[in-house]
């Protein structure tokens, strides 16, 4: 990709569009999304993995538009819930669920499971203000860039580990960010600046890998 090129991102998630625009903007690339193509049909995300859903979205939108398209599928995997909500993260509380409803269901499920949570040294696993850390968790992001001219994919994956806190913190980010505690930073994901989040987040990690592949591919 060259400076001034446009990147089509197959999403209607405003939070994701903002993050992609921030990342690609540093390279002089413009980002458009499904908000710019309202007549395109919805892609049914029925894959069993993040990678399957990302590939499906990228391929279907790219073939409809006749140009390369980048898609992501990302979500939260919570250890105490056996990896749930996983690919159902965006609709954990049901079809069309809001971030608030998804977060509320996550806390309800964890608090139902939890009695007292302890660290390996026997101390209660909580923050100084009494907020409990309910379970280890990780955010996962899979990116798939599909070029309909070549029929080929370029893919990457990123992770970030943390804990689920019993109370939301911060007003930034979206999704489960207010509940995702980062021990390395002493903050919730929603308390980070955009620059801080891009530097450590699952989407930031996946984007860095993909951009590296694109640079090598163009040489």
C-alpha positions in Angstrom: 0.0 0.0 0.0 1.2 3.5 -0.8 0.6 6.8 0.9 -2.8 8.2 0.0 -4.3 4.7 -0.7 -7.7 3.8 0.8 -8.2 0.8 3.1 -11.7 -0.7 3.1 -12.4 -2.2 6.5 -15.4 -4.6 6.7 -17.0 -3.4 10.0 -19.8 -1.3 11.3 -18.3 -1.1 14.7 -17.5 2.6 15.2 -14.9 1.8 17.9 -13.0 -0.5 15.5 -13.2 2.1 12.7 -11.7 4.7 15.0 -8.8 2.4 15.9 -8.1 1.3 12.3 -8.2 5.0 11.1 -5.8 6.0 13.9 -3.3 3.2 13.0 -3.5 3.5 9.2 -3.6 7.3 9.4 0.0 7.3 10.7 1.0 5.7 7.4 -0.9 8.3 5.3 -3.6 5.7 4.5 -7.3 6.5 4.4 -9.9 4.2 6.0 -13.4 3.6 4.9 -15.9 1.1 6.4 -19.3 -0.4 5.9 -20.7 2.9 7.0 -19.6 4.1 3.6 -21.3 1.3 1.8 -24.7 1.0 3.4 -26.3 -1.0 0.6 -24.0 -4.0 1.1 -25.7 -7.0 2.6 -24.8 -8.1 6.1 -22.3 -10.9 6.4 -23.5 -13.7 8.6 -20.7 -14.5 11.1 -21.3 -18.2 11.6 -17.7 -19.3 11.8 -16.5 -21.4 14.8 -13.3 -19.4 15.1 -12.2 -15.8 14.9 -10.2 -16.7 11.7 -13.1 -18.2 9.9 -15.3 -15.2 10.6 -12.6 -12.7 9.5 -11.9 -14.6 6.3 -15.6 -14.8 5.5 -16.2 -11.1 6.0 -13.2 -10.1 4.0 -14.0 -12.4 1.1 -17.7 -11.5 0.8 -17.2 -7.8 1.0 -14.2 -7.8 -1.3 -16.0 -9.8 -3.9 -19.0 -7.4 -3.7 -16.9 -4.3 -4.0 -14.3 -5.7 -6.4 -11.4 -4.4 -4.3 -9.1 -5.6 -1.4 -10.9 -5.6 1.9 -9.6 -6.0 5.5 -11.8 -7.7 8.1 -11.2 -8.6 11.7 -12.9 -10.8 14.1 -12.0 -10.3 17.7 -13.3 -11.0 21.1 -12.8 -11.9 24.7 -11.8 -15.3 26.1 -12.4 -15.7 29.8 -10.6 -18.6 31.5 -13.3 -19.2 34.2 -15.9 -19.5 31.5 -14.0 -22.0 29.4 -13.0 -19.4 26.8 -16.5 -17.8 26.5 -17.8 -15.5 25.2 -15.2 -16.0 22.4 -16.7 -15.6 18.9 -20.0 -14.6 20.5 -18.4 -11.6 22.3 -20.3 -8.9 20.4 -23.7 -10.7 20.9 -23.1 -12.4 24.3 -26.3 -10.9 25.7 -28.2 -11.7 22.5 -28.5 -10.3 19.0 -28.1 -6.6 18.8 -26.8 -6.4 22.4 -25.1 -3.2 23.6 -21.7 -3.1 25.2 -23.5 -2.4 28.5 -25.7 -5.5 28.3 -22.7 -7.7 27.3 -20.6 -6.4 30.2 -23.5 -7.0 32.6 -24.0 -10.5 31.5 -20.3 -11.2 31.8 -20.2 -10.0 35.4 -23.4 -12.0 36.2 -21.9 -15.2 34.8 -18.6 -14.7 36.7 -20.1 -13.6 40.0 -22.4 -16.6 39.8 -19.3 -18.9 39.5 -17.1 -17.1 42.0 -17.2 -17.5 45.7 -13.9 -16.1 46.9 -11.0 -15.6 44.5 -7.5 -16.1 45.7 -4.1 -15.7 44.2 -1.5 -18.5 44.5 0.0 -16.9 47.7 -3.3 -17.1 49.4 -4.2 -13.4 49.3 -7.5 -12.3 48.0 -7.3 -11.4 44.3 -8.5 -7.8 44.4 -7.4 -4.2 43.8 -6.6 -1.6 46.5 -10.1 -0.1 46.2 -11.7 -3.5 46.8 -12.5 -4.3 43.1 -12.3 -8.1 42.7 -10.4 -9.7 39.8 -12.7 -12.4 38.8 -10.8 -14.4 36.2 -7.7 -14.4 33.9 -8.8 -13.5 30.4 -7.4 -12.4 27.0 -8.5 -10.4 24.1 -7.9 -12.0 20.6 -7.9 -10.3 17.2 -7.6 -12.0 13.9 -7.2 -9.9 10.7 -7.7 -11.1 7.2 -7.0 -9.0 4.1 -8.5 -10.5 0.9 -7.6 -9.5 -2.6 -10.3 -10.7 -5.1 -7.9 -10.2 -8.0 -5.5 -12.8 -6.7 -7.9 -14.8 -4.6 -5.3 -14.7 -1.8 -5.5 -13.8 1.9 -3.0 -12.1 4.1 -3.6 -12.8 7.8 -2.3 -12.0 11.3 -3.4 -12.5 14.9 -2.8 -10.6 18.1 -3.4 -11.2 21.8 -3.3 -9.3 25.1 -3.6 -10.9 28.5 -5.4 -9.4 31.6 -8.0 -10.0 34.2 -11.7 -9.3 34.4 -12.5 -6.8 37.1 -15.8 -6.8 39.0 -16.4 -3.1 38.3 -16.0 -1.0 35.1 -13.2 1.6 35.0 -12.5 4.4 32.5 -14.5 5.9 29.7 -12.4 5.2 26.7 -12.4 2.2 24.3 -15.5 0.1 23.7 -16.8 -3.5 24.2 -15.3 -5.1 27.3 -12.5 -2.6 27.7 -13.9 -1.1 31.0 -13.7 -4.5 32.7 -10.4 -5.6 31.2 -7.7 -5.0 33.9 -4.1 -4.8 32.7 -1.8 -5.7 35.6 1.2 -4.5 33.6 -0.2 -1.0 33.4 -2.3 -0.8 36.6 -5.2 0.3 34.5 -8.3 -1.0 32.7 -8.1 -1.0 28.9 -10.7 1.8 28.9 -8.4 4.0 30.9 -5.6 4.0 28.3 -5.1 6.7 25.7 -5.5 5.6 22.0 -1.7 5.6 21.7 -1.3 3.4 24.7 -4.0 1.0 23.6 -2.5 0.7 20.1 0.9 -0.1 21.6 -0.4 -3.1 23.6 -3.8 -4.2 22.4 -4.7 -7.4 20.6 -5.8 -5.3 17.6 -2.6 -3.2 17.7 -0.5 -6.3 17.8 -2.4 -7.9 14.9 -2.1 -4.7 12.9 1.6 -4.4 13.4 2.1 -7.9 12.1 -0.1 -7.3 9.1 1.6 -4.0 8.2 4.9 -5.7 8.4 3.7 -8.4 6.0 2.4 -5.7 3.6 5.7 -3.8 3.7 7.7 -7.0 2.9 5.2 -7.9 0.2 5.6 -4.5 -1.5 9.4 -4.6 -1.6 
